[in-house]
Amino acid sequence: MKLVYRKGALKAIDKVAAFVESKNTVGSGSRWAEKIVMKIESLASSKAKFAVCKHASLAKYQYRCYAYNDWVIAFLIADKKFEVCRIVWGALLH
């Protein structure tokens, strides 16, 4: 399955990694980014079926959701393509 990131998702990863780096030790931001990218890669290669997101702002686009730590990874799966659309801090969805 081909893995694709939308600009907004990549921007979110970069911004969060920079924030983590500013609050912690050197290299912590890149380690955080590596972990979330590895999780996304494992989701893309998974055979699991994912339900449409329950939150209305994500469900209206038919995004599928996966909760990773305190983050929500919203994505679409179609035509052998796994497209990461948004990465959102879970608390912002309540």
Biopython code that builds the backbone (N, CA, C, O; Angstrom):
import numpy as np
from Bio.PDB.StructureBuilder import StructureBuilder

atoms = [
    (1, "MET", "N", (0.847, -1.174, 0.000)),
    (1, "MET", "CA", (0.000, 0.000, 0.000)),
    (1, "MET", "C", (0.894, 1.239, 0.000)),
    (1, "MET", "O", (1.865, 1.322, 0.752)),
    (2, "LYS", "N", (0.553, 2.180, -0.840)),
    (2, "LYS", "CA", (1.320, 3.416, -0.951)),
    (2, "LYS", "C", (0.938, 4.361, 0.187)),
    (2, "LYS", "O", (-0.243, 4.577, 0.455)),
    (3, "LEU", "N", (1.935, 4.912, 0.841)),
    (3, "LEU", "CA", (1.728, 5.830, 1.960)),
    (3, "LEU", "C", (1.935, 7.260, 1.484)),
    (3, "LEU", "O", (2.983, 7.594, 0.931)),
    (4, "VAL", "N", (0.922, 8.108, 1.704)),
    (4, "VAL", "CA", (0.959, 9.504, 1.269)),
    (4, "VAL", "C", (0.602, 10.397, 2.454)),
    (4, "VAL", "O", (-0.309, 10.084, 3.220)),
    (5, "TYR", "N", (1.316, 11.501, 2.600)),
    (5, "TYR", "CA", (1.019, 12.486, 3.642)),
    (5, "TYR", "C", (0.522, 13.764, 2.991)),
    (5, "TYR", "O", (1.126, 14.253, 2.038)),
    (6, "ARG", "N", (-0.575, 14.306, 3.499)),
    (6, "ARG", "CA", (-1.020, 15.631, 3.062)),
    (6, "ARG", "C", (-0.122, 16.674, 3.718)),
    (6, "ARG", "O", (0.512, 16.411, 4.740)),
    (7, "LYS", "N", (-0.077, 17.852, 3.120)),
    (7, "LYS", "CA", (0.785, 18.925, 3.629)),
    (7, "LYS", "C", (0.472, 19.260, 5.082)),
    (7, "LYS", "O", (1.388, 19.490, 5.873)),
    (8, "GLY", "N", (-0.792, 19.291, 5.440)),
    (8, "GLY", "CA", (-1.194, 19.627, 6.803)),
    (8, "GLY", "C", (-0.685, 18.631, 7.833)),
    (8, "GLY", "O", (-0.299, 19.011, 8.938)),
    (9, "ALA", "N", (-0.687, 17.348, 7.462)),
    (9, "ALA", "CA", (-0.193, 16.316, 8.377)),
    (9, "ALA", "C", (1.310, 16.442, 8.563)),
    (9, "ALA", "O", (1.809, 16.314, 9.681)),
    (10, "LEU", "N", (2.038, 16.692, 7.477)),
    (10, "LEU", "CA", (3.491, 16.871, 7.587)),
    (10, "LEU", "C", (3.830, 18.118, 8.399)),
    (10, "LEU", "O", (4.771, 18.125, 9.192)),
    (11, "LYS", "N", (3.052, 19.161, 8.184)),
    (11, "LYS", "CA", (3.263, 20.405, 8.922)),
    (11, "LYS", "C", (3.024, 20.184, 10.419)),
    (11, "LYS", "O", (3.759, 20.715, 11.251)),
    (12, "ALA", "N", (2.002, 19.404, 10.756)),
    (12, "ALA", "CA", (1.711, 19.101, 12.162)),
    (12, "ALA", "C", (2.857, 18.328, 12.799)),
    (12, "ALA", "O", (3.258, 18.627, 13.923)),
    (13, "ILE", "N", (3.387, 17.335, 12.088)),
    (13, "ILE", "CA", (4.508, 16.555, 12.618)),
    (13, "ILE", "C", (5.709, 17.465, 12.861)),
    (13, "ILE", "O", (6.351, 17.382, 13.909)),
    (14, "ASP", "N", (6.012, 18.327, 11.902)),
    (14, "ASP", "CA", (7.154, 19.241, 12.041)),
    (14, "ASP", "C", (6.978, 20.206, 13.209)),
    (14, "ASP", "O", (7.909, 20.427, 13.983)),
    (15, "LYS", "N", (5.776, 20.782, 13.335)),
    (15, "LYS", "CA", (5.530, 21.744, 14.413)),
    (15, "LYS", "C", (5.603, 21.087, 15.788)),
    (15, "LYS", "O", (6.183, 21.648, 16.717)),
    (16, "VAL", "N", (5.022, 19.913, 15.916)),
    (16, "VAL", "CA", (5.041, 19.226, 17.206)),
    (16, "VAL", "C", (6.462, 18.796, 17.548)),
    (16, "VAL", "O", (6.883, 18.902, 18.700)),
    (17, "ALA", "N", (7.196, 18.314, 16.562)),
    (17, "ALA", "CA", (8.578, 17.912, 16.805)),
    (17, "ALA", "C", (9.412, 19.108, 17.274)),
    (17, "ALA", "O", (10.244, 18.973, 18.172)),
    (18, "ALA", "N", (9.190, 20.263, 16.674)),
    (18, "ALA", "CA", (9.913, 21.471, 17.094)),
    (18, "ALA", "C", (9.519, 21.859, 18.517)),
    (18, "ALA", "O", (10.375, 22.268, 19.302)),
    (19, "PHE", "N", (8.251, 21.737, 18.858)),
    (19, "PHE", "CA", (7.798, 22.056, 20.206)),
    (19, "PHE", "C", (8.410, 21.100, 21.221)),
    (19, "PHE", "O", (8.917, 21.529, 22.257)),
    (20, "VAL", "N", (8.362, 19.808, 20.924)),
    (20, "VAL", "CA", (8.933, 18.797, 21.824)),
    (20, "VAL", "C", (10.423, 19.074, 22.028)),
    (20, "VAL", "O", (10.934, 18.986, 23.144)),
    (21, "GLU", "N", (11.103, 19.407, 20.950)),
    (21, "GLU", "CA", (12.536, 19.719, 21.011)),
    (21, "GLU", "C", (12.800, 20.932, 21.902)),
    (21, "GLU", "O", (13.784, 20.958, 22.641)),
    (22, "SER", "N", (11.924, 21.936, 21.835)),
    (22, "SER", "CA", (12.128, 23.152, 22.621)),
    (22, "SER", "C", (11.904, 22.931, 24.113)),
    (22, "SER", "O", (12.456, 23.656, 24.941)),
    (23, "LYS", "N", (11.095, 21.931, 24.456)),
    (23, "LYS", "CA", (10.770, 21.674, 25.856)),
    (23, "LYS", "C", (11.615, 20.576, 26.489)),
    (23, "LYS", "O", (11.621, 20.429, 27.711)),
    (24, "ASN", "N", (12.326, 19.807, 25.677)),
    (24, "ASN", "CA", (13.067, 18.659, 26.190)),
    (24, "ASN", "C", (14.517, 18.703, 25.722)),
    (24, "ASN", "O", (15.034, 19.760, 25.361)),
    (25, "THR", "N", (15.153, 17.560, 25.735)),
    (25, "THR", "CA", (16.562, 17.484, 25.373)),
    (25, "THR", "C", (16.748, 17.508, 23.857)),
    (25, "THR", "O", (15.804, 17.300, 23.095)),
    (26, "VAL", "N", (17.973, 17.763, 23.443)),
    (26, "VAL", "CA", (18.300, 17.796, 22.028)),
    (26, "VAL", "C", (18.024, 16.423, 21.414)),
    (26, "VAL", "O", (18.435, 15.397, 21.956)),
    (27, "GLY", "N", (17.335, 16.416, 20.294)),
    (27, "GLY", "CA", (17.013, 15.171, 19.607)),
    (27, "GLY", "C", (15.665, 14.587, 19.981)),
    (27, "GLY", "O", (15.200, 13.648, 19.335)),
    (28, "SER", "N", (15.028, 15.123, 21.010)),
    (28, "SER", "CA", (13.743, 14.562, 21.445)),
    (28, "SER", "C", (12.644, 14.781, 20.401)),
    (28, "SER", "O", (11.759, 13.939, 20.247)),
    (29, "GLY", "N", (12.697, 15.890, 19.698)),
    (29, "GLY", "CA", (11.703, 16.166, 18.669)),
    (29, "GLY", "C", (11.792, 15.190, 17.512)),
    (29, "GLY", "O", (10.775, 14.706, 17.015)),
    (30, "SER", "N", (13.012, 14.906, 17.087)),
    (30, "SER", "CA", (13.168, 13.960, 15.977)),
    (30, "SER", "C", (12.803, 12.546, 16.417)),
    (30, "SER", "O", (12.289, 11.770, 15.611)),
    (31, "ARG", "N", (13.057, 12.192, 17.678)),
    (31, "ARG", "CA", (12.644, 10.873, 18.177)),
    (31, "ARG", "C", (11.127, 10.761, 18.200)),
    (31, "ARG", "O", (10.573, 9.719, 17.847)),
    (32, "TRP", "N", (10.445, 11.840, 18.620)),
    (32, "TRP", "CA", (8.979, 11.838, 18.626)),
    (32, "TRP", "C", (8.456, 11.661, 17.200)),
    (32, "TRP", "O", (7.548, 10.865, 16.959)),
    (33, "ALA", "N", (9.035, 12.408, 16.257)),
    (33, "ALA", "CA", (8.594, 12.320, 14.865)),
    (33, "ALA", "C", (8.825, 10.917, 14.310)),
    (33, "ALA", "O", (7.973, 10.386, 13.598)),
    (34, "GLU", "N", (9.958, 10.319, 14.625)),
    (34, "GLU", "CA", (10.248, 8.961, 14.163)),
    (34, "GLU", "C", (9.222, 7.967, 14.690)),
    (34, "GLU", "O", (8.779, 7.079, 13.962)),
    (35, "LYS", "N", (8.846, 8.119, 15.961)),
    (35, "LYS", "CA", (7.882, 7.187, 16.566)),
    (35, "LYS", "C", (6.520, 7.288, 15.896)),
    (35, "LYS", "O", (5.896, 6.266, 15.609)),
    (36, "ILE", "N", (6.053, 8.503, 15.644)),
    (36, "ILE", "CA", (4.725, 8.632, 15.039)),
    (36, "ILE", "C", (4.745, 8.175, 13.577)),
    (36, "ILE", "O", (3.769, 7.598, 13.097)),
    (37, "VAL", "N", (5.836, 8.424, 12.876)),
    (37, "VAL", "CA", (5.948, 7.954, 11.492)),
    (37, "VAL", "C", (5.991, 6.426, 11.449)),
    (37, "VAL", "O", (5.384, 5.814, 10.571)),
    (38, "MET", "N", (6.703, 5.810, 12.392)),
    (38, "MET", "CA", (6.734, 4.344, 12.453)),
    (38, "MET", "C", (5.347, 3.782, 12.728)),
    (38, "MET", "O", (4.967, 2.760, 12.158)),
    (39, "LYS", "N", (4.581, 4.447, 13.604)),
    (39, "LYS", "CA", (3.213, 4.003, 13.890)),
    (39, "LYS", "C", (2.343, 4.127, 12.640)),
    (39, "LYS", "O", (1.558, 3.228, 12.339)),
    (40, "ILE", "N", (2.478, 5.226, 11.921)),
    (40, "ILE", "CA", (1.701, 5.425, 10.697)),
    (40, "ILE", "C", (2.064, 4.359, 9.663)),
    (40, "ILE", "O", (1.183, 3.826, 8.988)),
    (41, "GLU", "N", (3.342, 4.050, 9.537)),
    (41, "GLU", "CA", (3.770, 3.014, 8.599)),
    (41, "GLU", "C", (3.183, 1.652, 8.979)),
    (41, "GLU", "O", (2.787, 0.876, 8.109)),
    (42, "SER", "N", (3.131, 1.368, 10.281)),
    (42, "SER", "CA", (2.555, 0.090, 10.708)),
    (42, "SER", "C", (1.047, 0.051, 10.449)),
    (42, "SER", "O", (0.502, -1.002, 10.119)),
    (43, "LEU", "N", (0.376, 1.186, 10.596)),
    (43, "LEU", "CA", (-1.056, 1.248, 10.277)),
    (43, "LEU", "C", (-1.285, 1.006, 8.785)),
    (43, "LEU", "O", (-2.206, 0.292, 8.392)),
    (44, "ALA", "N", (-0.430, 1.615, 7.965)),
    (44, "ALA", "CA", (-0.583, 1.489, 6.516)),
    (44, "ALA", "C", (-0.381, 0.052, 6.055)),
    (44, "ALA", "O", (-1.006, -0.384, 5.088)),
    (45, "SER", "N", (0.476, -0.676, 6.732)),
    (45, "SER", "CA", (0.726, -2.063, 6.330)),
    (45, "SER", "C", (-0.210, -3.054, 7.016)),
    (45, "SER", "O", (-0.185, -4.247, 6.715)),
    (46, "SER", "N", (-1.026, -2.564, 7.927)),
    (46, "SER", "CA", (-1.954, -3.415, 8.666)),
    (46, "SER", "C", (-3.120, -3.858, 7.790)),
    (46, "SER", "O", (-3.515, -3.161, 6.855)),
    (47, "LYS", "N", (-3.648, -5.000, 8.102)),
    (47, "LYS", "CA", (-4.837, -5.508, 7.403)),
    (47, "LYS", "C", (-6.118, -5.182, 8.169)),
    (47, "LYS", "O", (-7.206, -5.601, 7.774)),
    (48, "ALA", "N", (-5.986, -4.439, 9.258)),
    (48, "ALA", "CA", (-7.134, -4.110, 10.107)),
    (48, "ALA", "C", (-8.121, -3.208, 9.374)),
    (48, "ALA", "O", (-7.750, -2.438, 8.487)),
    (49, "LYS", "N", (-9.373, -3.324, 9.764)),
    (49, "LYS", "CA", (-10.429, -2.454, 9.249)),
    (49, "LYS", "C", (-10.622, -1.332, 10.267)),
    (49, "LYS", "O", (-10.747, -1.593, 11.464)),
    (50, "PHE", "N", (-10.646, -0.099, 9.801)),
    (50, "PHE", "CA", (-10.793, 1.048, 10.682)),
    (50, "PHE", "C", (-12.147, 1.711, 10.444)),
    (50, "PHE", "O", (-12.566, 1.914, 9.304)),
    (51, "ALA", "N", (-12.816, 2.043, 11.536)),
    (51, "ALA", "CA", (-14.125, 2.694, 11.443)),
    (51, "ALA", "C", (-13.960, 4.176, 11.129)),
    (51, "ALA", "O", (-12.898, 4.758, 11.347)),
    (52, "VAL", "N", (-15.016, 4.765, 10.620)),
    (52, "VAL", "CA", (-15.036, 6.205, 10.387)),
    (52, "VAL", "C", (-14.935, 6.896, 11.741)),
    (52, "VAL", "O", (-15.485, 6.417, 12.733)),
    (53, "CYS", "N", (-14.235, 8.017, 11.779)),
    (53, "CYS", "CA", (-14.045, 8.766, 13.025)),
    (53, "CYS", "C", (-15.389, 9.115, 13.651)),
    (53, "CYS", "O", (-16.367, 9.365, 12.947)),
    (54, "LYS", "N", (-15.427, 9.130, 14.968)),
    (54, "LYS", "CA", (-16.667, 9.467, 15.671)),
    (54, "LYS", "C", (-16.870, 10.971, 15.796)),
    (54, "LYS", "O", (-18.006, 11.436, 15.879)),
    (55, "HIS", "N", (-15.785, 11.732, 15.810)),
    (55, "HIS", "CA", (-15.922, 13.181, 15.950)),
    (55, "HIS", "C", (-16.467, 13.770, 14.644)),
    (55, "HIS", "O", (-15.973, 13.464, 13.559)),
    (56, "ALA", "N", (-17.479, 14.607, 14.766)),
    (56, "ALA", "CA", (-18.198, 15.131, 13.599)),
    (56, "ALA", "C", (-17.291, 15.879, 12.620)),
    (56, "ALA", "O", (-17.473, 15.775, 11.408)),
    (57, "SER", "N", (-16.308, 16.638, 13.140)),
    (57, "SER", "CA", (-15.452, 17.429, 12.251)),
    (57, "SER", "C", (-14.564, 16.544, 11.372)),
    (57, "SER", "O", (-14.129, 16.974, 10.303)),
    (58, "LEU", "N", (-14.295, 15.325, 11.808)),
    (58, "LEU", "CA", (-13.496, 14.396, 11.015)),
    (58, "LEU", "C", (-14.388, 13.440, 10.221)),
    (58, "LEU", "O", (-14.046, 13.040, 9.108)),
    (59, "ALA", "N", (-15.516, 13.083, 10.796)),
    (59, "ALA", "CA", (-16.436, 12.145, 10.141)),
    (59, "ALA", "C", (-17.041, 12.730, 8.871)),
    (59, "ALA", "O", (-17.350, 11.989, 7.938)),
    (60, "LYS", "N", (-17.212, 14.038, 8.823)),
    (60, "LYS", "CA", (-17.835, 14.627, 7.630)),
    (60, "LYS", "C", (-16.983, 14.455, 6.377)),
    (60, "LYS", "O", (-17.489, 14.581, 5.262)),
    (61, "TYR", "N", (-15.684, 14.168, 6.552)),
    (61, "TYR", "CA", (-14.799, 13.892, 5.419)),
    (61, "TYR", "C", (-14.558, 12.393, 5.237)),
    (61, "TYR", "O", (-13.749, 11.982, 4.405)),
    (62, "GLN", "N", (-15.266, 11.583, 6.021)),
    (62, "GLN", "CA", (-15.139, 10.123, 5.980)),
    (62, "GLN", "C", (-13.733, 9.646, 6.359)),
    (62, "GLN", "O", (-13.282, 8.596, 5.902)),
    (63, "TYR", "N", (-13.041, 10.435, 7.207)),
    (63, "TYR", "CA", (-11.718, 10.034, 7.686)),
    (63, "TYR", "C", (-11.845, 8.829, 8.599)),
    (63, "TYR", "O", (-12.833, 8.686, 9.320)),
    (64, "ARG", "N", (-10.865, 7.982, 8.568)),
    (64, "ARG", "CA", (-10.708, 6.885, 9.532)),
    (64, "ARG", "C", (-9.764, 7.409, 10.604)),
    (64, "ARG", "O", (-8.893, 8.226, 10.305)),
    (65, "CYS", "N", (-9.915, 6.961, 11.840)),
    (65, "CYS", "CA", (-9.098, 7.493, 12.925)),
    (65, "CYS", "C", (-8.394, 6.393, 13.701)),
    (65, "CYS", "O", (-8.891, 5.275, 13.839)),
    (66, "TYR", "N", (-7.228, 6.750, 14.199)),
    (66, "TYR", "CA", (-6.475, 5.881, 15.088)),
    (66, "TYR", "C", (-5.910, 6.763, 16.197)),
    (66, "TYR", "O", (-5.295, 7.794, 15.923)),
    (67, "ALA", "N", (-6.119, 6.360, 17.442)),
    (67, "ALA", "CA", (-5.603, 7.117, 18.584)),
    (67, "ALA", "C", (-4.213, 6.598, 18.931)),
    (67, "ALA", "O", (-4.036, 5.414, 19.219)),
    (68, "TYR", "N", (-3.243, 7.484, 18.901)),
    (68, "TYR", "CA", (-1.868, 7.146, 19.242)),
    (68, "TYR", "C", (-1.438, 8.065, 20.378)),
    (68, "TYR", "O", (-1.283, 9.273, 20.195)),
    (69, "ASN", "N", (-1.247, 7.471, 21.556)),
    (69, "ASN", "CA", (-0.992, 8.238, 22.779)),
    (69, "ASN", "C", (-2.083, 9.300, 22.909)),
    (69, "ASN", "O", (-3.257, 8.943, 23.004)),
    (70, "ASP", "N", (-1.749, 10.564, 22.918)),
    (70, "ASP", "CA", (-2.760, 11.618, 23.042)),
    (70, "ASP", "C", (-3.122, 12.235, 21.694)),
    (70, "ASP", "O", (-3.784, 13.272, 21.642)),
    (71, "TRP", "N", (-2.694, 11.606, 20.613)),
    (71, "TRP", "CA", (-2.884, 12.137, 19.272)),
    (71, "TRP", "C", (-3.901, 11.318, 18.494)),
    (71, "TRP", "O", (-4.063, 10.122, 18.735)),
    (72, "VAL", "N", (-4.577, 11.959, 17.570)),
    (72, "VAL", "CA", (-5.506, 11.277, 16.678)),
    (72, "VAL", "C", (-4.944, 11.400, 15.263)),
    (72, "VAL", "O", (-4.708, 12.501, 14.765)),
    (73, "ILE", "N", (-4.737, 10.259, 14.636)),
    (73, "ILE", "CA", (-4.256, 10.214, 13.263)),
    (73, "ILE", "C", (-5.475, 9.960, 12.381)),
    (73, "ILE", "O", (-6.103, 8.905, 12.470)),
    (74, "ALA", "N", (-5.806, 10.931, 11.532)),
    (74, "ALA", "CA", (-6.963, 10.815, 10.639)),
    (74, "ALA", "C", (-6.459, 10.533, 9.229)),
    (74, "ALA", "O", (-5.570, 11.220, 8.727)),
    (75, "PHE", "N", (-7.039, 9.512, 8.597)),
    (75, "PHE", "CA", (-6.529, 9.081, 7.301)),
    (75, "PHE", "C", (-7.648, 8.541, 6.430)),
    (75, "PHE", "O", (-8.754, 8.269, 6.899)),
    (76, "LEU", "N", (-7.333, 8.393, 5.151)),
    (76, "LEU", "CA", (-8.228, 7.786, 4.175)),
    (76, "LEU", "C", (-7.522, 6.595, 3.554)),
    (76, "LEU", "O", (-6.306, 6.612, 3.366)),
    (77, "ILE", "N", (-8.289, 5.565, 3.237)),
    (77, "ILE", "CA", (-7.745, 4.402, 2.545)),
    (77, "ILE", "C", (-8.578, 4.199, 1.288)),
    (77, "ILE", "O", (-9.788, 3.984, 1.363)),
    (78, "ALA", "N", (-7.921, 4.268, 0.126)),
    (78, "ALA", "CA", (-8.626, 4.052, -1.139)),
    (78, "ALA", "C", (-7.619, 3.708, -2.228)),
    (78, "ALA", "O", (-6.524, 4.269, -2.269)),
    (79, "ASP", "N", (-7.987, 2.797, -3.096)),
    (79, "ASP", "CA", (-7.172, 2.445, -4.256)),
    (79, "ASP", "C", (-5.720, 2.138, -3.900)),
    (79, "ASP", "O", (-4.791, 2.651, -4.524)),
    (80, "LYS", "N", (-5.542, 1.293, -2.887)),
    (80, "LYS", "CA", (-4.207, 0.873, -2.446)),
    (80, "LYS", "C", (-3.342, 2.059, -2.027)),
    (80, "LYS", "O", (-2.120, 2.044, -2.175)),
    (81, "LYS", "N", (-4.013, 3.094, -1.497)),
    (81, "LYS", "CA", (-3.317, 4.283, -1.033)),
    (81, "LYS", "C", (-3.770, 4.595, 0.390)),
    (81, "LYS", "O", (-4.968, 4.671, 0.663)),
    (82, "PHE", "N", (-2.822, 4.774, 1.281)),
    (82, "PHE", "CA", (-3.068, 5.154, 2.668)),
    (82, "PHE", "C", (-2.656, 6.618, 2.779)),
    (82, "PHE", "O", (-1.467, 6.936, 2.765)),
    (83, "GLU", "N", (-3.641, 7.507, 2.890)),
    (83, "GLU", "CA", (-3.377, 8.946, 2.889)),
    (83, "GLU", "C", (-3.597, 9.526, 4.280)),
    (83, "GLU", "O", (-4.720, 9.548, 4.784)),
    (84, "VAL", "N", (-2.518, 9.995, 4.893)),
    (84, "VAL", "CA", (-2.598, 10.629, 6.211)),
    (84, "VAL", "C", (-3.047, 12.068, 5.981)),
    (84, "VAL", "O", (-2.345, 12.858, 5.350)),
    (85, "CYS", "N", (-4.225, 12.394, 6.503)),
    (85, "CYS", "CA", (-4.836, 13.695, 6.238)),
    (85, "CYS", "C", (-4.565, 14.706, 7.347)),
    (85, "CYS", "O", (-4.220, 15.858, 7.079)),
    (86, "ARG", "N", (-4.723, 14.265, 8.591)),
    (86, "ARG", "CA", (-4.558, 15.182, 9.717)),
    (86, "ARG", "C", (-3.976, 14.440, 10.906)),
    (86, "ARG", "O", (-4.190, 13.240, 11.078)),
    (87, "ILE", "N", (-3.245, 15.171, 11.713)),
    (87, "ILE", "CA", (-2.776, 14.673, 13.005)),
    (87, "ILE", "C", (-3.181, 15.742, 14.012)),
    (87, "ILE", "O", (-2.741, 16.890, 13.934)),
    (88, "VAL", "N", (-4.031, 15.343, 14.962)),
    (88, "VAL", "CA", (-4.660, 16.305, 15.862)),
    (88, "VAL", "C", (-4.421, 15.893, 17.315)),
    (88, "VAL", "O", (-4.500, 14.712, 17.652)),
    (89, "TRP", "N", (-4.131, 16.868, 18.166)),
    (89, "TRP", "CA", (-4.045, 16.631, 19.599)),
    (89, "TRP", "C", (-5.456, 16.249, 20.048)),
    (89, "TRP", "O", (-6.402, 17.008, 19.835)),
    (90, "GLY", "N", (-5.600, 15.084, 20.663)),
    (90, "GLY", "CA", (-6.910, 14.536, 21.016)),
    (90, "GLY", "C", (-7.772, 15.464, 21.851)),
    (90, "GLY", "O", (-8.989, 15.504, 21.669)),
    (91, "ALA", "N", (-7.159, 16.216, 22.768)),
    (91, "ALA", "CA", (-7.924, 17.113, 23.636)),
    (91, "ALA", "C", (-8.619, 18.220, 22.845)),
    (91, "ALA", "O", (-9.604, 18.785, 23.321)),
    (92, "LEU", "N", (-8.134, 18.536, 21.667)),
    (92, "LEU", "CA", (-8.771, 19.580, 20.852)),
    (92, "LEU", "C", (-10.079, 19.115, 20.235)),
    (92, "LEU", "O", (-10.855, 19.936, 19.746)),
    (93, "LEU", "N", (-10.333, 17.828, 20.247)),
    (93, "LEU", "CA", (-11.554, 17.289, 19.645)),
    (93, "LEU", "C", (-12.728, 17.197, 20.622)),
    (93, "LEU", "O", (-13.831, 16.837, 20.210)),
    (94, "HIS", "N", (-12.528, 17.504, 21.874)),
    (94, "HIS", "CA", (-13.611, 17.386, 22.859)),
    (94, "HIS", "C", (-14.378, 18.650, 23.008)),
    (94, "HIS", "O", (-15.319, 18.712, 23.799)),
]
sb = StructureBuilder()
sb.init_structure("model")
sb.init_model(0)
sb.init_chain("A")
sb.init_seg("    ")
for serial, (resi, resn, name, xyz) in enumerate(atoms, 1):
    if name == "N":
        sb.init_residue(resn, " ", resi, " ")
    sb.init_atom(name, np.array(xyz, "f"), 0.0, 1.0, " ", f" {name:<3s}", serial, name[0])
structure = sb.get_structure()
